Amino acid sequence: MIEELVRRYPAYAALSVLMALALFGCSSSFPVRFPAGSNIPRPSEHPYSPVKMSNLPAERGESTQKGGPKRFPWERWGRHIDMNGSPIRNFYIKKGDDLIEEGLRKEALSFYLRAQKESISAAEREALIYRIASCYLVLDRPGKALVILTKYFKGRSQGVSSVGIRFSLLFAYAYGRKGDYDQSLAWFSRVYRLARGKGGFAAEAREGVSALLSSIPKDELDVVYESWRSEPFVGPIVARVRADRASGLRKSAYIFGGSRGDDYQQFEAKARSPTSGRGAQLGVLLPLSGRYSLLGSHTKNGIELAMMGYGSEYAPRFVDTQGNSLLAEEYYLDLANAGSRVVIGPLLSDSFEAITTHRGEVPLLSFSKKESKGGKYFSLGVSVHSQVESLVVSAYRSLGLTRYAIIYPDSRSGYEFAEEYKRILRRLGLTLSYEASYSHGRDEEFVPLAEELEQSNSQALFIPDLIGKAVLFLSNVSPSYRERLKILGPAVWDDRKKLSRVRTILEGAMFVTPFYKESNRELVRKFVSAYKNKFGFEPDFLAAQGFDGATMVAAALKRSEEESITFEDAFLAIRGYEGLTGLINVHPDGEVERFYSILEIKDGKIVEITPSAYLAKAHNSDL
């Protein structure tokens, strides 16, 4: 069987290795203030920024360097354009812009300073101040740049709340170059908030914070960490940089004090190196420490086994997200910038949402319960759709049931299950014979609901709630009707300890299992044996799902190379992958559909009555 599947579907190559392993064994928003003299609150007034501001240091001599990069990250203006996008008419400003394009910032500054004496509009004045401060910063005079900026805003009686996103970015880099870490981080945080965490400014804020922190000596970095670790934006980044430093990795910090002889593009390339290393085609984001570390480690085990079937060709690079959505987003960008062709993970829904909000360019296969986002973002989590479809198809095709009822909790999850249940019944031409919801903590509602159910002549009842709630409701149903009623349950029922205490009242019930390790399927038996030999304990659903996800990704990568197509096109072409966690199809819209096996409580025992492959074939015969 396996040999035939290996020939038919490339992803099964990894299972051949598992068979060998089994046979032979293996080892196992806070105030941001201006410089001294301003009426803006000081950093010491906020817990995230305890360092008080000192007087500005004496200005250093100008750099005479010419050439160099055409644009630094704070040089956010268009040639001959003001901050509002309107054309600039002043000759000196335009001449300065031309010189900037040539990298001649000292010469450009001389023309900008001439323009200061000219009669120009308010919009041109604003653009001019921005350019002058930027040039002083490039010429390594951050103190002068801050004086120019502060004088401008104080002269207009404007506080921090009036500073726009581009000026905020300029303040951030100026304070960073001056060595005032807390002020710099505060301004970068403001940039990120003004950008609402999206787009190029948000990305620049992340890169700026990362580069700044990388320039700080270790003892001072520890102080910054204690001050900023609770701040939502900066906290995860400083935690990551400390971790990198502890493992011997340190990004280039040219922009905040490294050698001025380097070209900025070289700095940028270095600054974007991922935390976990470079060169891996396959990046993996999992919570390997913290609250969800056990879940992450089991998933990692499954991925490692799968990739053994491909040798070092697609050796994965594992990155610990610590269960933090901001860190997950940061590391996704790092992996993308380092050249990873695809990323597997993250495991948690909020991390998946954080990453997909920014629409990066590298494809991603998540294990989140969230539905696939289409385009480059796919999800292999235990979806509501796959659970409901597996149950209904099984009850219909194997038992011939046509009248279906549902009672569900008055909650977001309950409504989601109910809507999907009704949608699938309509598509298959089946009858919704009864529907009702109940309130949390109002168990007395079960009595009238049970009476109404019995009058509906329903053949099957779906209860998308915990086992305890299902048992409580069923205790209000007469024994005679309960014997005729097929009870259907979601994947959360797949809990052997809980089921062992309620098997009598749930006799005959059918429920979804994402992974049935006691299955007689040869594929499952070989996987369980190989996993146990290597890790010393039996696999769970997360391990099996990790194996399936990695196998699918590796197969798509290989096909994309052999056929010269994109990874996305190769992944979208996956049909009929009989995985450990069900039979999987990827639809043209990116939805990953998975048919799960169905278990039944029969004579007090749990048995597999409908393998996932049968479900898919039965379902497809109806369409």
C-alpha positions as CSV (number, residue, x, y, z in Angstrom):
1,M,0.0,0.0,0.0
2,I,2.7,2.5,1.0
3,E,4.8,1.6,-1.9
4,E,2.0,2.4,-4.3
5,L,1.3,5.7,-2.6
6,V,5.0,6.6,-2.8
7,R,4.9,6.2,-6.6
8,R,1.5,8.0,-6.9
9,Y,2.2,10.9,-4.5
10,P,5.8,12.3,-3.9
11,A,5.0,13.4,-0.3
12,Y,4.9,9.7,0.7
13,A,8.7,9.5,0.2
14,A,9.1,10.6,3.8
15,L,7.0,7.6,5.0
16,S,9.4,5.2,3.4
17,V,12.0,6.5,5.8
18,L,9.6,6.1,8.7
19,M,9.1,2.5,7.8
20,A,12.8,1.9,8.0
21,L,13.0,3.7,11.3
22,A,10.2,1.5,12.7
23,L,11.8,-1.7,11.5
24,F,15.3,-1.0,12.5
25,G,14.9,1.6,15.3
26,C,16.8,4.8,15.9
27,S,18.0,6.9,18.8
28,S,16.1,8.7,20.0
29,S,1.0,55.0,24.2
30,F,3.4,56.7,26.3
31,P,4.8,60.3,26.4
32,V,7.6,61.1,24.0
33,R,9.4,64.4,24.8
34,F,11.7,66.8,23.1
35,P,15.2,67.7,24.3
36,A,15.8,69.6,27.5
37,G,13.7,72.8,27.9
38,S,10.6,71.4,26.3
39,N,7.3,71.2,28.1
40,I,6.7,67.7,27.0
41,P,6.7,65.1,29.8
42,R,10.0,63.5,30.5
43,P,10.8,59.8,30.1
44,S,11.3,59.4,33.8
45,E,7.5,60.0,34.3
46,H,6.7,56.8,32.5
47,P,7.7,53.3,33.7
48,Y,9.0,52.2,30.3
49,S,11.6,55.0,30.2
50,P,13.3,55.7,33.5
51,V,16.4,57.5,32.3
52,K,16.3,61.3,32.7
53,M,17.3,63.6,29.9
54,S,20.6,65.3,30.1
55,N,21.7,68.5,28.2
56,L,22.6,68.1,24.6
57,P,26.2,67.2,24.1
58,A,28.6,69.5,22.2
59,E,28.3,69.1,18.5
60,R,30.9,67.0,16.8
61,G,32.8,67.9,13.7
62,E,31.1,67.3,10.3
63,S,31.9,64.3,8.3
64,T,33.4,65.1,4.9
65,Q,32.4,61.8,3.4
66,K,30.9,62.1,-0.1
67,G,29.0,59.5,-2.1
68,G,27.6,56.7,-0.1
69,P,24.1,55.5,-0.1
70,K,21.4,57.5,-1.9
71,R,18.9,57.1,0.8
72,F,19.0,56.4,4.5
73,P,15.9,55.1,6.3
74,W,14.9,58.5,7.7
75,E,15.3,60.3,4.3
76,R,11.6,60.0,3.6
77,W,10.9,62.7,0.9
78,G,10.4,62.8,-2.8
79,R,12.7,64.7,-5.1
80,H,11.4,68.3,-5.5
81,I,8.3,67.4,-3.5
82,D,7.1,68.7,-0.1
83,M,5.7,66.6,2.8
84,N,2.2,66.8,1.2
85,G,3.3,65.6,-2.2
86,S,3.1,69.1,-3.8
87,P,5.8,70.4,-6.1
88,I,8.6,72.6,-4.5
89,R,9.3,75.8,-6.3
90,N,12.3,77.1,-4.4
91,F,15.5,76.8,-6.4
92,Y,17.8,76.1,-3.4
93,I,15.7,73.3,-2.1
94,K,15.4,71.7,-5.5
95,K,19.2,72.0,-6.0
96,G,19.8,70.4,-2.7
97,D,17.5,67.5,-3.7
98,D,19.6,67.0,-6.8
99,L,22.7,66.8,-4.8
100,I,21.1,64.3,-2.4
101,E,20.5,62.0,-5.4
102,E,24.2,62.1,-6.0
103,G,25.0,61.3,-2.3
104,L,26.5,64.7,-1.7
105,R,24.8,65.6,1.5
106,K,27.3,68.2,2.8
107,E,26.9,70.1,-0.5
108,A,23.1,69.6,-0.4
109,L,23.0,71.0,3.2
110,S,24.7,74.2,2.1
111,F,21.9,74.8,-0.4
112,Y,19.2,73.9,2.1
113,L,20.7,76.4,4.6
114,R,20.5,79.1,1.9
115,A,16.9,78.4,1.4
116,Q,16.3,79.2,5.1
117,K,16.8,82.9,4.3
118,E,14.3,82.8,1.5
119,S,10.6,83.7,1.6
120,I,9.0,80.3,1.2
121,S,5.5,78.8,2.0
122,A,4.8,77.0,5.2
123,A,4.7,73.6,3.4
124,E,8.2,74.3,1.9
125,R,9.4,75.4,5.3
126,E,8.3,72.1,6.8
127,A,10.0,70.1,4.0
128,L,13.1,72.2,4.4
129,I,13.5,71.6,8.1
130,Y,13.1,67.9,7.5
131,R,15.8,67.9,4.9
132,I,18.2,70.0,7.0
133,A,17.8,67.8,10.1
134,S,18.2,64.7,7.9
135,C,21.5,65.9,6.5
136,Y,22.9,66.8,9.9
137,L,22.0,63.3,11.0
138,V,23.7,61.7,8.0
139,L,26.8,63.9,8.7
140,D,26.9,62.4,12.2
141,R,25.6,65.4,14.0
142,P,22.5,64.1,15.7
143,G,22.6,66.8,18.4
144,K,22.4,69.5,15.8
145,A,19.5,67.6,14.1
146,L,17.6,67.5,17.4
147,V,18.1,71.2,18.0
148,I,16.8,72.0,14.6
149,L,13.7,69.8,15.0
150,T,12.9,70.9,18.6
151,K,13.2,74.6,17.7
152,Y,10.8,74.1,14.7
153,F,8.1,72.4,16.7
154,K,8.4,74.6,19.8
155,G,8.3,77.7,17.5
156,R,4.9,76.4,16.3
157,S,3.7,75.6,19.8
158,Q,3.3,72.0,18.9
159,G,3.6,69.0,21.2
160,V,4.4,65.4,20.6
161,S,0.9,64.6,19.4
162,S,1.4,67.0,16.5
163,V,4.5,65.2,15.2
164,G,3.7,63.2,12.1
165,I,5.1,59.8,11.3
166,R,8.0,60.9,9.1
167,F,9.3,63.4,11.7
168,S,8.8,60.8,14.4
169,L,11.0,58.4,12.5
170,L,13.6,61.2,12.2
171,F,13.5,61.8,15.9
172,A,13.9,58.1,16.6
173,Y,17.1,57.8,14.5
174,A,18.5,61.1,15.8
175,Y,18.1,60.0,19.5
176,G,19.5,56.6,18.6
177,R,22.6,58.1,16.9
178,K,23.1,60.4,19.9
179,G,23.0,57.4,22.2
180,D,19.7,58.2,24.0
181,Y,18.3,54.7,23.8
182,D,15.0,55.4,25.7
183,Q,14.1,58.4,23.7
184,S,14.9,56.6,20.5
185,L,12.8,53.6,21.4
186,A,9.9,55.8,22.5
187,W,9.9,57.5,19.1
188,F,10.2,54.2,17.2
189,S,7.2,53.0,19.2
190,R,5.3,56.1,18.2
191,V,6.1,55.4,14.5
192,Y,4.8,51.9,14.8
193,R,1.5,53.1,16.5
194,L,1.0,55.8,13.9
195,A,1.4,53.3,11.2
196,R,-1.0,51.0,13.1
197,G,1.5,48.2,12.7
198,K,1.2,48.1,9.0
199,G,3.2,49.0,5.9
200,G,6.7,50.4,5.3
201,F,6.9,52.7,8.3
202,A,5.9,49.9,10.7
203,A,8.6,47.7,9.1
204,E,11.1,50.5,9.4
205,A,10.3,50.9,13.0
206,R,10.9,47.2,13.6
207,E,14.2,47.3,11.7
208,G,15.3,50.5,13.5
209,V,14.6,49.1,16.9
210,S,16.4,45.9,16.1
211,A,19.5,47.8,14.8
212,L,19.5,50.2,17.7
213,L,19.4,47.4,20.3
214,S,22.1,45.5,18.4
215,S,24.4,48.5,18.9
216,I,24.0,48.6,22.6
217,P,26.7,46.9,24.9
218,K,25.5,43.9,26.7
219,D,25.3,45.4,30.2
220,E,23.3,48.4,28.9
221,L,21.1,46.1,26.9
222,D,20.1,44.3,30.1
223,V,19.1,47.7,31.6
224,V,17.1,48.5,28.5
225,Y,15.4,45.1,28.7
226,E,14.3,45.6,32.2
227,S,12.8,49.1,31.3
228,W,11.1,48.1,28.1
229,R,10.2,44.4,28.3
230,S,6.5,45.1,29.1
231,E,6.0,47.6,26.2
232,P,4.0,45.7,23.5
233,F,6.0,46.8,20.5
234,V,9.6,47.1,21.8
235,G,9.4,44.4,24.4
236,P,9.4,41.3,22.1
237,I,12.2,42.8,20.0
238,V,14.5,43.5,22.9
239,A,13.8,40.0,24.1
240,R,14.8,38.6,20.8
241,V,18.0,40.6,20.5
242,R,19.1,39.5,24.0
243,A,18.5,35.9,23.0
244,D,20.6,36.4,19.8
245,R,23.3,38.0,21.9
246,A,23.3,35.1,24.3
247,S,23.7,32.7,21.4
248,G,26.6,34.6,19.9
249,L,24.6,36.3,17.1
250,R,24.8,40.1,16.6
251,K,23.4,42.1,13.8
252,S,25.3,44.9,12.2
253,A,24.6,48.3,13.9
254,Y,26.3,50.6,11.4
255,I,23.4,53.0,11.4
256,F,23.9,53.6,15.1
257,G,27.6,53.8,15.4
258,G,29.4,51.2,13.3
259,S,32.1,51.9,10.8
260,R,31.2,54.8,8.6
261,G,33.1,53.3,5.7
262,D,30.5,50.7,5.0
263,D,27.8,51.2,2.4
264,Y,24.3,51.4,3.8
265,Q,23.1,48.6,1.6
266,Q,25.6,46.3,3.3
267,F,24.3,47.4,6.7
268,E,20.8,46.7,5.6
269,A,21.6,43.2,4.4
270,K,23.3,42.4,7.6
271,A,20.6,43.9,9.8
272,R,18.0,41.7,8.1
273,S,19.7,38.4,8.9
274,P,17.3,36.1,10.8
275,T,17.8,35.3,14.4
276,S,18.1,31.6,13.7
277,G,20.6,31.6,10.9
278,R,20.7,32.0,7.2
279,G,20.3,30.0,4.0
280,A,17.5,27.6,5.0
281,Q,14.8,27.1,2.3
282,L,12.3,26.1,5.0
283,G,11.7,28.2,8.1
284,V,9.6,27.0,11.0
285,L,7.9,29.2,13.6
286,L,6.8,27.4,16.8
287,P,6.5,28.2,20.5
288,L,9.4,26.1,21.8
289,S,9.5,27.9,25.2
290,G,7.0,29.4,27.5
291,R,3.4,28.4,28.1
292,Y,2.9,26.6,24.8
293,S,6.3,24.9,24.6
294,L,4.9,21.4,24.9
295,L,2.6,21.9,21.9
296,G,5.5,23.4,19.9
297,S,7.9,20.6,20.7
298,H,5.6,17.9,19.7
299,T,4.9,19.6,16.4
300,K,8.6,20.1,15.9
301,N,9.1,16.3,16.4
302,G,6.7,15.5,13.7
303,I,8.3,18.0,11.3
304,E,11.7,16.6,12.0
305,L,10.6,13.1,11.1
306,A,9.0,14.2,7.9
307,M,12.1,16.0,6.7
308,M,14.2,12.9,7.3
309,G,12.7,11.7,4.0
310,Y,14.4,14.6,2.1
311,G,17.9,14.6,3.7
312,S,19.5,18.0,4.0
313,E,17.9,19.4,0.9
314,Y,15.1,21.1,2.9
315,A,16.6,21.0,6.4
316,P,14.2,23.2,8.5
317,R,15.4,26.2,10.5
318,F,13.4,26.2,13.8
319,V,12.7,29.6,15.4
320,D,11.1,29.9,18.9
321,T,8.2,32.4,18.9
322,Q,7.7,31.9,22.7
323,G,4.0,32.0,22.0
324,N,4.2,35.8,21.3
325,S,2.4,37.1,18.2
326,L,4.7,40.1,17.8
327,L,7.8,37.9,18.0
328,A,6.2,35.5,15.4
329,E,5.7,38.5,13.1
330,E,9.3,39.6,13.6
331,Y,10.7,36.2,12.9
332,Y,8.6,35.7,9.9
333,L,10.1,38.9,8.4
334,D,13.6,37.8,9.4
335,L,13.2,34.4,7.7
336,A,11.7,36.0,4.6
337,N,14.6,38.5,4.4
338,A,17.1,35.7,4.8
339,G,15.8,33.9,1.7
340,S,13.5,31.2,3.1
341,R,11.2,30.0,0.3
342,V,8.4,29.0,2.6
343,V,7.6,29.2,6.4
344,I,5.8,26.5,8.4
345,G,3.8,27.7,11.4
346,P,2.9,29.5,13.5
347,L,0.8,27.3,15.8
348,L,-1.4,29.9,17.5
349,S,-4.2,31.9,15.9
350,D,-3.1,35.4,17.1
351,S,0.3,34.8,15.7
352,F,-1.2,33.8,12.3
353,E,-3.3,36.9,12.3
354,A,-0.3,39.1,13.1
355,I,1.7,37.8,10.3
356,T,-1.0,37.8,7.6
357,T,-2.1,41.3,8.5
358,H,1.1,42.6,6.8
359,R,1.0,40.4,3.7
360,G,4.6,39.3,3.4
361,E,6.0,37.8,0.2
362,V,6.9,34.4,1.5
363,P,4.3,31.6,1.5
364,L,3.2,30.3,4.9
365,L,1.5,27.1,6.1
366,S,0.0,27.7,9.5
367,F,-1.3,25.2,12.1
368,S,-3.8,27.8,13.3
369,K,-7.5,27.0,13.5
370,K,-8.1,30.1,11.4
371,E,-9.2,29.5,7.9
372,S,-6.7,30.0,5.0
373,K,-6.3,33.6,3.9
374,G,-5.8,32.8,0.2
375,G,-2.9,33.8,-1.9
376,K,0.3,32.9,0.0
377,Y,-1.2,32.0,3.4
378,F,-2.6,28.5,4.0
379,S,-3.8,26.9,7.2
380,L,-3.8,23.3,8.2
381,G,-5.5,23.7,11.7
382,V,-8.5,21.8,12.9
383,S,-11.2,23.8,11.2
384,V,-14.9,23.9,11.9
385,H,-15.7,23.1,8.3
386,S,-13.6,19.9,8.2
387,Q,-15.0,18.6,11.4
388,V,-18.7,19.2,10.4
389,E,-18.3,17.9,6.9
390,S,-16.6,14.7,8.1
391,L,-19.4,14.0,10.5
392,V,-22.3,14.7,8.2
393,V,-20.8,12.8,5.3
394,S,-20.2,9.8,7.5
395,A,-23.7,9.8,9.0
396,Y,-25.3,10.2,5.6
397,R,-23.2,7.8,3.5
398,S,-22.6,5.0,6.1
399,L,-26.0,5.2,7.9
400,G,-28.3,6.8,5.4
401,L,-29.5,9.4,7.9
402,T,-31.4,12.4,6.3
403,R,-32.9,14.4,9.2
404,Y,-30.5,16.3,11.3
405,A,-30.8,18.4,14.5
406,I,-28.4,20.7,16.3
407,I,-28.3,22.3,19.8
408,Y,-25.4,24.6,20.4
409,P,-24.1,27.0,23.0
410,D,-25.0,30.7,22.7
411,S,-21.4,31.6,21.9
412,R,-19.2,32.6,19.0
413,S,-17.9,29.1,18.6
414,G,-21.5,27.6,18.9
415,Y,-22.8,29.9,16.2
416,E,-19.8,29.1,13.9
417,F,-20.5,25.4,14.2
418,A,-24.2,25.9,13.6
419,E,-23.8,28.0,10.5
420,E,-21.4,25.5,9.0
421,Y,-23.6,22.6,9.9
422,K,-26.6,24.2,8.2
423,R,-24.6,25.1,5.1
424,I,-23.4,21.6,4.6
425,L,-26.8,20.1,5.1
426,R,-28.2,22.4,2.4
427,R,-25.4,21.5,0.0
428,L,-26.0,17.8,0.4
429,G,-29.8,18.2,0.2
430,L,-30.4,17.0,3.8
431,T,-33.0,18.2,6.2
432,L,-32.5,20.4,9.3
433,S,-35.2,19.0,11.4
434,Y,-34.5,20.9,14.7
435,E,-32.3,23.8,15.8
436,A,-31.9,25.5,19.2
437,S,-29.3,27.3,21.3
438,Y,-28.8,27.4,25.1
439,S,-27.2,30.0,27.4
440,H,-24.1,29.4,29.5
441,G,-25.0,28.5,33.1
442,R,-28.7,28.0,32.3
443,D,-28.9,24.2,32.3
444,E,-32.6,24.3,33.2
445,E,-33.1,25.2,29.5
446,F,-32.2,21.6,28.6
447,V,-35.6,20.2,29.8
448,P,-37.9,22.0,27.3
449,L,-35.2,21.6,24.5
450,A,-35.1,17.9,25.0
451,E,-38.9,17.7,24.8
452,E,-38.9,19.7,21.6
453,L,-36.2,17.6,20.1
454,E,-38.1,14.4,20.7
455,Q,-41.1,15.8,18.8
456,S,-38.9,16.7,15.8
457,N,-38.4,13.1,14.7
458,S,-34.7,13.8,14.1
459,Q,-32.4,10.9,13.3
460,A,-29.1,12.6,14.3
461,L,-28.2,15.3,16.8
462,F,-25.0,17.4,16.7
463,I,-23.8,19.0,20.0
464,P,-20.8,21.2,19.3
465,D,-19.8,21.6,23.0
466,L,-17.8,19.9,25.7
467,I,-18.5,16.3,26.6
468,G,-19.9,17.4,30.0
469,K,-22.5,19.6,28.4
470,A,-23.5,17.0,25.9
471,V,-24.0,14.4,28.7
472,L,-26.0,16.8,30.8
473,F,-28.4,17.5,27.9
474,L,-28.8,13.9,26.9
475,S,-29.7,13.0,30.5
476,N,-33.0,14.9,29.8
477,V,-33.8,12.8,26.7
478,S,-35.8,9.7,27.2
479,P,-33.8,6.4,27.0
480,S,-36.0,5.1,24.3
481,Y,-35.5,8.1,22.0
482,R,-31.9,8.2,22.8
483,E,-31.4,4.7,21.5
484,R,-32.8,5.7,18.1
485,L,-30.9,9.0,18.0
486,K,-27.4,9.1,16.5
487,I,-25.3,11.6,18.6
488,L,-22.6,13.5,16.8
489,G,-19.7,15.3,18.5
490,P,-16.8,17.6,17.5
491,A,-13.1,16.8,17.8
492,V,-13.0,18.1,21.4
493,W,-14.7,14.9,22.4
494,D,-11.6,12.9,21.5
495,D,-10.6,12.7,25.2
496,R,-10.2,9.1,26.4
497,K,-10.2,9.9,30.1
498,K,-13.5,11.9,30.0
499,L,-15.1,9.4,27.6
500,S,-14.3,6.5,30.0
501,R,-16.7,8.0,32.6
502,V,-19.7,8.6,30.3
503,R,-19.6,5.8,27.8
504,T,-23.0,4.4,28.8
505,I,-25.0,7.5,28.1
506,L,-22.9,8.2,24.9
507,E,-23.3,4.6,23.6
508,G,-23.4,4.8,19.8
509,A,-22.2,8.3,19.6
510,M,-20.0,9.3,16.7
511,F,-17.3,12.0,16.8
512,V,-14.4,13.4,14.9
513,T,-10.8,12.4,15.6
514,P,-8.0,14.6,14.1
515,F,-5.6,11.7,14.7
516,Y,-6.4,8.1,15.8
517,K,-3.1,6.5,16.8
518,E,-4.8,3.2,17.4
519,S,-5.9,3.0,13.8
520,N,-5.2,-0.2,11.8
521,R,-4.1,1.9,8.8
522,E,-0.6,0.8,7.9
523,L,0.5,4.4,7.5
524,V,-0.5,5.3,11.1
525,R,1.0,2.2,12.6
526,K,4.4,2.8,11.0
527,F,4.4,6.4,12.0
528,V,3.6,5.6,15.6
529,S,6.3,3.0,15.8
530,A,8.9,5.2,14.2
531,Y,8.0,8.2,16.4
532,K,8.1,6.1,19.6
533,N,11.5,4.6,18.7
534,K,13.0,8.1,18.1
535,F,11.4,10.1,20.9
536,G,10.6,7.5,23.5
537,F,6.8,8.2,23.7
538,E,3.8,7.9,21.5
539,P,2.9,10.8,19.1
540,D,-0.2,13.0,19.6
541,F,-2.2,14.9,17.0
542,L,0.2,17.8,16.9
543,A,3.1,15.6,16.0
544,A,1.1,13.9,13.3
545,Q,-0.1,17.3,12.0
546,G,3.4,18.6,12.0
547,F,4.5,15.5,9.9
548,D,1.6,16.1,7.4
549,G,2.3,19.8,7.1
550,A,6.0,19.4,6.5
551,T,5.5,16.5,4.0
552,M,3.1,18.6,2.0
553,V,5.4,21.6,2.0
554,A,8.4,19.6,1.0
555,A,6.5,17.9,-1.8
556,A,5.3,21.2,-3.1
557,L,8.9,22.7,-3.0
558,K,10.2,19.7,-4.9
559,R,7.6,19.9,-7.5
560,S,8.1,23.7,-7.9
561,E,11.7,23.0,-8.7
562,E,11.1,20.1,-11.0
563,E,8.4,21.9,-13.0
564,S,9.7,25.5,-12.7
565,I,6.5,26.7,-11.1
566,T,5.9,28.7,-8.0
567,F,5.5,27.1,-4.6
568,E,2.0,28.4,-4.4
569,D,1.0,26.7,-7.7
570,A,2.5,23.5,-6.6
571,F,0.8,23.6,-3.2
572,L,-2.6,24.4,-4.7
573,A,-2.2,21.3,-6.9
574,I,-2.2,18.9,-3.9
575,R,-5.1,16.5,-4.2
576,G,-5.8,13.3,-2.3
577,Y,-3.0,13.4,0.2
578,E,-3.8,10.6,2.5
579,G,-2.1,11.9,5.6
580,L,-1.9,10.8,9.2
581,T,-4.5,13.3,10.2
582,G,-6.9,12.7,7.3
583,L,-7.3,12.9,3.6
584,I,-6.3,16.4,2.5
585,N,-7.2,18.4,-0.6
586,V,-6.1,22.0,-1.4
587,H,-8.7,24.0,-3.3
588,P,-7.9,26.6,-5.9
589,D,-8.9,29.4,-3.4
590,G,-6.3,28.1,-1.0
591,E,-8.7,26.4,1.4
592,V,-7.2,23.3,2.9
593,E,-9.9,20.7,3.3
594,R,-9.3,17.7,5.5
595,F,-11.6,14.7,6.0
596,Y,-11.1,13.2,9.4
597,S,-11.7,9.7,10.6
598,I,-14.8,9.1,12.6
599,L,-14.9,7.1,15.9
600,E,-17.9,5.5,17.5
601,I,-18.5,4.3,21.1
602,K,-19.6,0.7,20.5
603,D,-20.3,-1.7,23.4
604,G,-18.3,0.7,25.6
605,K,-15.3,0.6,23.4
606,I,-14.0,3.2,20.9
607,V,-13.7,2.0,17.4
608,E,-12.8,3.6,14.1
609,I,-15.8,3.2,11.9
610,T,-15.1,5.6,9.0
611,P,-11.6,6.1,7.8
612,S,-10.9,9.5,6.3
613,A,-10.1,8.2,2.8
614,Y,-13.6,6.5,2.6
615,L,-15.2,9.8,3.7
616,A,-13.6,11.7,0.9
617,K,-14.5,9.2,-1.7
618,A,-18.1,9.0,-0.5
619,H,-18.4,12.7,-0.4
620,N,-17.0,13.2,-3.9
621,S,-19.4,10.7,-5.3
622,D,-22.2,13.1,-4.3
623,L,-20.8,16.1,-6.0
